[in-house]
Amino acid sequence: MIPPPKGSIDAPLKAVIYDSWFDSYLGALAIVRVFDGELKKGSPIKVMSTGKEYNVQSLTYPHPLHPESTDSIKPGEIGVLVTGVKNVKELRVGDTVTDPKNSCSEAVGEFREPRPFVFAGFYPIDTDRFEDLRDALDKLKLNDASISFEPETSIALGFGFRVGFLGLLHMEVVKERLEREFSLDLIATAPTVVYDVKLTNGESVRVQNPSELPDVQRIEAIFEPYVKATVIVPNDFLGNIITLMNDRRGTQQKMDYIGLDRVLLVYDVPLNEIVIDFYDKLKSATKGYASFDYEPFDYKMGDLVKLDIKVAGEAVDALSLIVPRLKAEYKGRELVKKMKELVPRQLFEVAIQASIGNRVIARETVKSMGKNVTAKCYGGDISRKRKLLDKQKEGKKRMKAIGRVELSQDAFLAVLKLD
C-alpha cells in the first residue's frame, strides 16, 4: 500500500512549486504541492528564494477538462496558484512558498536556478528581423524560464543571439518553435558547451563561444564539462556501443547485465562529444534499440585547442570549434573538404583553410569560374589575345584581394555532419 501524505495543517505553510507557465489572461500560473499548513484564497504568500510577497487571487484543483475552484489547499493536495504575477521568472520551479508572517524554518529541498549546458548562436537569415527574433525569444521565455540569451555579433552572420539550453533536445525544440510560431528563418551555429579556462595569472574565465577563448599564451589549462552517460543496449550491439563510446573519449565506469539479452553501461563522457550527433550515431549503431540518458557531474582538464576556419583569408567565427588536440587535424581536413563542396564558385580562387593558431593544418581551393575573354578576337596578332589574358589575370588578382564570399546555411551546418 502507498502511505498517505504526511503533514500538519497547524504548522507554518510550506508548499513547493513543481510547474509554472504563462497564461495570456491570468499571468504566471504555478502548480504547487502543500506539505504543511494551509494555502488560502486571499491570503498573502512569500516566495523564499526571492523574498517577494504576493496575494493569492484564486486556487484551482487541476483537471484537464473541468478545473474546480477552491478556497484552500490542505497538506497532501495540489492546486493551481494564481497571484497576478506577469513574469514566470518570479515563480520558479522548485521554489518554496510560505506565509510571510509565519514562515517555515527551511525550504523544500534545495532550490537552484536552471543552468544551461549547451549554447548555440541563432541568427536571422534576413538581418532586418533581428528585433523580431528578440521579441520571439522574450515571448518564448514566458513559457520556458530555463532559456537564457544575450546578443552577440558575428562577422559572417551579422547580429544574433547566443542562446543557452538545458540539452540538445531542448535546443531543437526551441529552434522549431521559433520558426513555426514566429515565422522566422534562422541560421543556427553548431552547439557548444561551457568551458572553464584557467589563465596563467591565476584567474578563471568561463567560455561559451570558441571566439571568446583567450590567446594560447595566456591559457594554463582548459577544463571541460563531463556527464555520466547511461546506455541500455541489447547484447547484439554491445561491441558497437563500446567502440562508439571509446571514439567519444568515454571512460567506462560500470557494465551490468539486465536479464539475458540487455546490458546497462555507465560511462564518463565529455559533454562536447554528445551535443552534436551522438544520439544519431547511437541509434544507427543499435538499429534504434538503445536507450540513452545523461547527467552532468564534473569538470575535468582536457588537451583542447581552438580550430579556426578561414574562407578567402577571413576567419569565420561562427565555424570555430574547440576540439581535442588529437582530433584537430582530422576534423580540420574533413571540414574543409565539406566546405569546398558548399562554397559557391566565384570569379576568383577561394582558399578554405583550417588552422590552429597561426599554423594551417588543412587547405582546399575552390577553383574560379572561367570566362573566355578572347572569344571576340577573330584572328589578328597574338599580342592582342595576350593583352586580354593579362588584363583578366590582373582583374582576378585584384578581385581575390577585395572579394567577399557569401556562405549559405548548409555551410554552417557542415560542422554538424562530420563523421
N, C-alpha and C positions, 0 to 999 in steps of 0.2 A: 504494500500500500504506500501511496505517496502522502507524507505527513502534511498537515495544513500549514499555511504560512504563520510564522511567529511574529509577534509584535504587540505593543501595548498602545491602546487608544489614549491613555493618560500621559504617555511620555511626550517629550517635545517632538514636533513634526520633523520627520526625516523621510524624504522621497527622492528618488533618483530619476533623471531624465534619460530614457533609453531610445528615443527617436524624436526628431523635430523636423519641421518643414514649413514652407511659406504658403499661406493662403491669400489670394488676391483680396478677399473681403474681410477676413478676420486677423490678418497679420501672421506673425510667427506662432505656430502651434507646437505643443510638446506633449508626448505621451509619457506619463510618469507612473511609477510604481511606489506606493506608500509602504514604508517599513514600520514606522511608528507615528503616533499622533493621528490627527485628522485634518485633511485638506478641505477647507470650507469655501463655498462661493461667497465672494465679497470680502474675504479676509486678506490681510497683507501677507506677502511671502518675500523671502530673500534668497537670492542665488549665491551660494557660498563662495564660488571661485572669484566672482566679481564684487560681491558685497552690495549689489544693486537691489533695490526693493520695488515690488510691483503689487498691484491688486488683482485678485482672481476675479475675472469678469464672468466666466462660465466654466462649468465642468460637464464632461460628457463621457458616458461609457462607450467605448469604440464598438462599432458594429458596421460591417460592410454595406448593409442596406438601410438599416433604421437605427442610427445612433440615438441613445437615450440620455436625456439631460438629467442631472442630479445636483443636489445641493451640497453633497460632501462625498469624499472618498476616504474609506477607512483602511486600516492596516491589512495588507494582503491583496488589495484591489488595485486595478489600473484604470486610468482615465485620461482623457484629452484635456489639457490645460490651456485656457485662453487668457492672455494677460494684456492684449493690445500692443505688444511689442512689435515693431516693424522690421526688426533685423534678427535673422536666425542666429547670428553670432552671439547674441545675449542669452540664448537658451541652448547651450552646447550639450551634445550627447555625452552622458557620463557625469554631468554635474549634479550637485545635490541641492534640493530645495528645502528650506526650513522656515520657521517662524522668526521674524526679526526681533521680537521681544523675548522669546523663549527658545533660543537656538539649541540645536542638538550639539553634543560635545565634539563629534567628529563626522566627517563626510562619509558617504557610502563608497568604500573602495578608494582608489587613487585616481583623481581626475587629471588627465593630461590632454593638452591640445593635440589634435591630429597632426602628425608630422609627415610632410610629403617625402617620398623616397625616390621618385622618378621625375625628371624635369625634361621638358621639350619646348622648343620655340614654335609659336603659332604666328604666322604672318598672312595677312590678306593678299590674295593674288592681285586684286585691284587695290593699289596703295591708298586710294581715296577713301576706302572703307575702314581705315584704322579706328576711327571713333565708333563706328558700328560694332567692331569687334570688342572694344572696351565696354560698350553698353551691354552686349550679349554676355560677356563674362560676368559683369556686375549682376545681371538678372539670374544667370545660372548659379551664382554663389548664394543667392537667396534660398535655393533648394538644396545646395550642396556646399556646406560650410568648410569642407575639407580641401576645397580648391584654393590655391594661392597663386597670385600672378603679379608680375611687375613689368613695366615697359622695358624694352630693350631695342637696340638698333643694330642691324646687320648691314654691312657694306653691300652684300649681294642682294639682300631681300628687302631692305628698307626698314620701316618701323613695324614692330610687332610686340609680342608679349612672351616672357619666359614664364611658363605655367608649371606649377608643381602638382603632382598626383600621388595617390596612395600606392599605385601599381600600374602595370602596363594595361591591364583590362580597363581600369579607371580612365586612363588616358584615351583609349579607343572610344569609350562611351561618350566622354566629354566632346571629343572632336566630332563624332557623329551627330550629337545633339546640336552643336554649334552650326553645322552645315545644314541639318534638316529643319530645325526650329527657327533659325535666324537667317536662312538663305545666304550663308557665307561660303565663299570659295577660299579654302585655306591651304597654305603650304606648311606642313609640319616637319620640323627637323628631327633628326634621329634622337630618340630619348637618351638621356644621360642620368647619372646619379650624383650624389653629393660626395665630394672628396674632402678629406681633412689634410691640408698641406702644412707641414712644419717647415718654417723658414730657418735660414742659417742664423738669424738674430734671435732665435728662441720663440718667436711669435708663431701662432697657428691661424690659418685662414681657411674658411670653407668655400669650396669652389663648386658651383653648379654648372657652369658653362666652360667648355675647354678653352674658349678665348680668354677667360679670366685667369688662366693658370700663369703664375709668375715666371720670370725668366729662370732658366735652368740653373744659372749660377747662384740664385737666391734660395733654391729648394734643397732642403736637407733630406726630407723623406715625404712620401705621399702615402696616406692611409686610405684604403677603400672599404666601403661597407660590405659585410658578408651577411648571408642569410642561411638559415637552417632549412634546407630543402628536403621534403619528404615525398618519395615516389613509391606508389604501389603498382607493381607490374606483373604480368603473367611470367611464369618460368621461361617460356619460349623466347622472350625478348630480353632476358636479363643481361646477356652479353652486349646487346645494342645499347642499353641504358648505361652500363658501366663504361663503355667506350665514349659515349656522349658526355658523361659527367667528367671523365678524365680530360677530354678535349676542352671542357669549360673550366678547367683548373679546380675541379671539385675534390674535396678530401672526404673519403668515406668514414663515417662515424659508427654506423650500425647497419646490419643486414639480418633481418629475421624472416623466416618462412611462415606465411599465414596459410594454414591449411596445406593442401597438397599441390596446389598449382599457382600460388601467388607469393610474391616476395615484397617485403617492405624495406626500402633503402632510405637511409638518412645521410645526407651529405652537407658539408660546409662549402658553400659556393659563393664567389664574388657576385654581388648584385648586378654589376655591369655585364656579366656573362649571360644573364637570363632576361634582360629587359628588352631585347630586340627580337630575336627569332627562336628563342629556346623552346617555347611551347610548341611551335610548329614542328621543330625537329623532333621533339619528344613524341608527338602524335604520329609523325611519319615513321619513326623507328619502331613503334609498337602497334602500327595499324589502328591507332585510336583507342587502344585498350588500357593505356597507362593513365593514372590519376596523379595530380601534382599539387603540392601546396608548399608555401614557404613563409618563413617568419624572420624578419630582421633581428640580429642579435649582437653584432660587434663590428668594430673596425680593425683591420689588420694592415700592416705595411706591405706594399706591393712594389715591384720593379716596373714602374709605369712611365710612359713617355707620351708627349703630345705629337700626334700625326697631323700635319698640315697638308692641304690640297691647294695647289696653285693652278689657276686657269689663265693662260695668256699673261703670265707673270704676276697676277694678282692673287693673293691668298683669299680663299672663300671661307670666311669664318664659320658659316653655317655647316660646312663639311668637315670641320676639325673634329678629331676624336682623341680621347685618352685611352691608350691601349697598352697591353703588356709588351715589354721590350722584345720578348721572344717572338711575338706575333706581328710586330710592327711592319717588317719588310714584306711579309706575305700579304697582310691587309692592304698595304700601300700599293703593291703590284696589282692585286685584284681590283682595287677601287679605281685606279687609273685606266685599267683595261675596260671596265664597265663604263666609265665616264667617256671614254673615246667613242663608244657606240651611241652615247646620248647627246654629246655636244654637237650642235649643228655645224656644218662646214661653212667657212667664211671665205672671203676673197683673199685671205692671208692665212698662213700656217698658224695653228693654235697648239701651243705646248701645254700638256697637262702633266703636272709634277706632284709627286708625293715626297714630303721632306720631314725630317726630324731635326728641328733647329735649323741650322744652315746647310745640313747635309741632305742632298737629294738622293732618295733611295729607289725611286722608280720614275719612269717618264714614258709617255706616249705622245704622238703627234697626230693631230687631225689635219690631213692634207688640205691645201687650199683648192678652191674651185678654179677650174681653168677657163680662160677666155681667149679665143683666137683673135689677137689684135692685128694679125697680118692678113686676115681674110679679105680685106678691101684692096690689097695690093695684087694687081694682076701683072705679073712680070716686072720689068724695070730693074733698077740697080738693087743689089742685095743690101747695100748700105741703108736703104730706106727701111727694110724689114728689121735690120739690126737696131736701128734707131728706135723703132716702135717697141721692140722687145726690151731694150734697155730702159725705155721710159716706163714700161709696165713693171719691170723689176724694181725700179726706184719707187714707184707708187705702192707696190706691195710691201716694200721695206718700211715706207712711211706709215702705211695702214697698220702694220704689225706693231709699230711703236705706240700708236694712239688708239688703236681699235679696242672695242669692248665686246664681250661675249655675253649674250643673254642666256641664262640657264633655265631649263624647264623644271616642273615639279618632279619629273622622272629622274632628273639628275640628282636631286636631293634625296630621293627615295632609294638611290643606288646603294647607300650605306646600309639600308635595311635588308638588301637582297644578297649580301655577301655570304658565301658558303664558309 
